[in-house]
């Protein structure tokens, strides 16, 4: 079984990681350390076994409720493959690097990182900026080309939460920069990760209605609407943790008729590279086929439904009507090929987890390059000797920083920083 094998592989990889205590990160005396901010990135990685465990639990609950599983092997592997691709980009920490740079050089004032009010404000700020980034990602065609990967699945389950874009992180960082003028990076990093973690569990059909919480929180019911291709679901419910932003700005829609998931024009493919790149190819072809310079710009910066003579977001009547007879793309594959795909993917997942555990630690060095005033000598050595990330010297330096700041216990075998 795919979920059980992944739980085992993920838990085995967890034993190979250096677990940094969250209490130290949040309440220690290193609140603005870039190494601490970097280590917070590992929260998401350390959550992988829990992701897999909840996926297995969803399968069980779905079978009890409906006598069928909550997903398909082909769609599930496709979603996980897209998630892996999204994590393998070489500069995936642009959001925090840019945030730290603005904080160091342009902050107007500094809110006390240990004040509860700073944490409350950051919680609201992160979710507010996520709402607008998410909304604009649906309303600007160029950004929609990246974000639509997350919506391309015709299933709705916890696999879908891991179905992420390779390119989206290169645009989302801009929306967080205003908070860098006054909110410490360590506080921002915690809420950024927890905001993403919250959104994992709402990708499910096994939870129906949560009563009064539906008025405040983004729930599975609200997010099912967001993923629907029914006309009443289009461009609705953008919130991350809270649904109040949609209620305030007029984009809220309650779940009504049965939701049919996916894009209004289904992609009919599970190939992860094709799913990542085909939207860009479509924009490229539309751009050159559209006459007039202003119209070409509109292809890029207006909604995906726009065309010459149409409103910015297109015409609602052009959204395909849902008949209830829609059949998800599901090519027939022999059972032995499905078994092979599951085993093969489990092996690839194991290699991926090892790679992710190794490469993530090198990001601390990238942060220190941005903050070069703290470590100019190390910056020069990187430029001269270490052009690629993940080297032994980078890892040793990162570990030295963690231990020197108290996030990890001392080690006699660790070389001094002056020798690195």
C-alpha positions, 0 to 999 in steps of 0.5 A: 500500500502506497500510504503505509510504505511512505509512512515507513520510509518517511519515519526512517528518514526522520531518524537521520535528521537533526531535530531542532526544538521548536521551543528553542526557536520560538523562545530562545535568545536568538529571535532574529538569527538567520540560522533560526529562520532557516531551521524553521523551514524544516518544520514543513519537511519534518511534517512529511510523515504526518502528511502521509499518515493523514493521507492513510487515515483519509483513505480509511475514513473514506472507505468507511463512509463511502466504501471507496478510497478517497483518491486514485493511484494515477492522480495521487502519484501525479500530485506527489510528483508535482510536489516533489518538483516544486521543492527541487528548484535551486533557489526555493527560499527566495521568500525568506531571503528577500524578507530578511534583506528588506528587514535588514536594510529598510525596516521602519521600526521593530515590533518586539518578537516576544510580544503576543500582539506581534504574533497576533498581528503577524497571523493576520498579516500573513493570512491577509497577504496570502488572500491577495496573492491567492486572489491575484493568482486567479485573476492575472493570467501569467500568475494563473499559469503557475497556480493552476497546477494546484487546481488541475486534479479532478480529485479532491483529497489530501494528495491535492494539497501537495500538488504545487507549482514549480514557479509560483514561489517566484511571485508570492514573495513580493506580497510579504515584503510590506511586513518586513518593514516592522515584523521580525523574520523569525516571527514571520517565518513561523506563521508562513510555515504554519499557514501552509500547514493549516491548508493541508487538512482542508483538502478533503471530502470526508469532513462535511460541516464544522458548524460555527467555525464555518463563519471564521475559518477556511474549512474543507467545505469552503475550500471544496468550493474554491477547487470546483469548476462549477460556475458558482465556484469560479473565483471564490473563497481565496482565504488561507486560514481565515474565511473572513477576508472573502466575506469582507471583499465579496468573494465568499461562496457557500457550498451548495450543489455538488462540486465537480473538481478541476479546471474548466478545460480539463488537462487530461494528463498526469505527466508532471512536466507537461502539467507544469509547462503547458499553461505557459505554452498556451499563454505564449501561443495566445500572446502571439496570436492576439493582435495589438500591443495592448491586447497582448499585454492584456493576455498576460495581465488580465484574467485567464478568461479574457479576450478582446472585447470582454471584461477583465475576468472574462464572461461568466456565461462562457464557463462550461455548465456542469451536467453531473455526468462529468467523468474524470480522466482515468486511463485504464492500466493493468493492475501489475503496472499500478503495483509497479508504479507504487513501488517505483514511486516509493523508492523515488520518494525515499531518495527525494527525502534524503536529498531534501534533508541534505540540501535544506541545511545549505540555505542558511549560507544563502541567508548569511550571504544576504546578510554579508555584513555579519560574515564577509570572510565566509562570503568571499570563500563561498564566491571563490571555492563553493559555487554549488550548494550542499558541500561539506564545508557549507553544512559544517558552517551551518551546523557550527552556527546552530550549535554556537547559537544554542539551537543544537548541543555542543559537539567536540568533532565540529571544526571551528568556524575559522577553519571552514 
